[in-house]
Amino acid sequence: MSLTFRPATREEVADVIALLQDDVLGAAREGLDLAEYEAAFDRMYQEAANHLIVGLQAGRIVATYQLTFISGLSLRAARRAQIESVRVASDQRGQGIGQAMIEDAVTRAKDAGCSLIQLTMNKSRTDSARFYEGLGFTPSHIGYKRSLI
């Protein structure tokens, strides 16, 4: 499997959105207005600590994740990496792409001086929970969200 990870380009936003929609939860919550997503990509690109990463295999985008670096004072001024929007194309799951993607995120986090990597996921994703725990993540916190719109 020849798999590479690199920052996404604006021209690849539609492919990333297709991956987000290729998911039980994403199919119901992602929209179709590409302009909204391109504007969000532009904002992310301007934030030096916010990265959209794609995984390519044979020239096809088969995976994506967002990695954000957060500097803070707690935990002895730990710098954290936050992983979001982790997706692997449905026809490519079970081939080790997810593990390679997380390893890529960990490497990027270490290179950015992070001492902790964290993620949140929808609690209905029981298979994902087993996957992350198998990679050494622990369910140490309870997360809350509140809509502002």
C-alpha angles and dihedrals in degrees: 000000000000103000126166132181126209141148113289122244126225089250089062097055092100090054091050092049089051088057091049089051092047089081136082093245097034094052089064100040107035119088134218101233102108091187090067091054093045090052089050090050090052090053091048091049090054091053104080093205097050118085134180109203128194130198116217129199120179089346094305124116103238100161143025142181138169119232121193125184116216124192116204147157102239122091091033094310093308119187110221136200117217118202118204140165096025110183138164120190108264093237091053101049120120094035100099096263093121092053091047089050093053090047088053090051091049091051092049090048093051091047089053091054097255120155095190136039121198141173142184127216137178108272091229089070098090093159090053091051091056090047094052093044088052088057093053102267116137126208092235101149142039115233128210132195132194124192115232096192 
